[in-house]
């Protein structure tokens, strides 16, 4: 997911994407623990997506606080 795509989303859409990404990350971790995960790079990508979304949400929060 690109940062430019995320910046175009509303706060509620970002929260929805964050929830989806966290759920996917949990499923990937279970697959890895059970030895069923084939694409180990996907874990890294989803973790980074979560971080990007959180960063944008924090930026928006600060914009609201600072006016």
Order of alpha helices (4+ residues) and beta strands (2+ residues): alpha-alpha-alpha
